[in-house]
Amino acid sequence: MRSTVPRLIAAAIVGGVLCSLLTAVPAQASTQVLALATSIEQVFTNVRNWLFGILAGLATVILTFGGVRYLLANGDPAEVEKAKGAFKSAGWGYGLAALAPLVVEILRGIVGA
């Protein structure tokens, strides 16, 4: 009895996936442009904003992870050191995010815009 339950679950999942694939509506081809940059300056501004956002967001996640790890360490020196390492990594991430405008300026100089 135990071996048939996983098989039934797997068969139900496969059946559901097949039904969803067979009944899917094909995508309509469209030429709608969602993001249109009017100038090269706008492109560089968008790159800077995306780079800053991704780096700062990732650093925030790492900082949060390190904080949770520090709280759950319960005095264990190895876990406290791992949490401190996460804090250092988050600091590097915030530092790189702060340098995002400089990176975009260097890129702008290479492109010649």
N, C-alpha and C positions, 0 to 999 in steps of 0.2 A: 504494500500500500504506500509506503514511504517513497519508493522510487517512481511511482506514477504521478504523484503530486508535482514534483519539479518538471516532469515532462509535460503535464497539462498546462502549467504556468508558462513554460517556454513556448508551447504550441499556441497559447492564447496571445502571447506577445508577438510572435511571428505572424499570426493571423491578423492582428491589429495593424501591424506595420504594413503588411501586404495590402490590406483594405485601404489604408490611408494613402499608399502609393498609387493604387489603381484608381482611386476616386479623386485624386488631386486634379485641380484645374490648372492647365498650363499657363504660364506667365505670359502676359501681353507685352510685346516689345513696344517700348515707348522711347521717345527722344527727349523726354523732359529732363532738363538740367536742374539739379537741386542746388548746386553751389557754383556760382559763377563769379570768379574774381575779376574785378574791373581793372585792376592794375597789379603790377609786380609787387608794389608796396603792400597791398592787401594780402598777397600770397605770403610774404615774409611775416607779416603780422599774425596771420593765421598759423603759420608754422611755429612761431614763437609761443603763441598762446597754447597750442596743442602740446608742445614740448614741455612747457612749464606745468601744465595741468597733469600730464601723465607722470612726470617726475615727482611733483608734489603729492599727487594722489598715492603713488607707490610708496613714497617715504612715509606718508601718514599711516598706511596699512602696516608697514614694518614697525613703525613706532608703537602702534596699538598692539601688535603682536608681542613686541618686547615688553610693553607694560603689563600685559596679561601674564606673560611668562614670569615676570618679576614678582607679580602678586601671588602666583601659584607656586613659586619656588619654595616657600615655607622654610627659608633659612638654608637650603641646600646650596653650598658654594658653587657647584658646577652649573646649576640652573641660573644662579645669579650672574655668573660670568657670561652665560649664553644670552641672558637678557641684556646685559651691558653691551655685548657685541651687536645685538639688534639695535640698541640705541645709537651706537656709533654708525651703523649702516644707514639708519634713518637720517642722521646728521649729514652724512655724505650725500644722501639723496636730496635733502633740502639745499645743500650747497650747490649741487649740480643744477637744481631747479633755479636757483638764484642766478646761475651763469647762463641760463637759456637765452637771454637777450644778447649776450656776448657771442654765443655760438651762432645766432642768426646774423649778427653783424659780420662775423667772419665769413659765413656763407654768402652774404650779400656782396662782400668784397671779392670773393672768388668768382661769383657769377658776373659781377660787374654792373650791378643794378644800383 
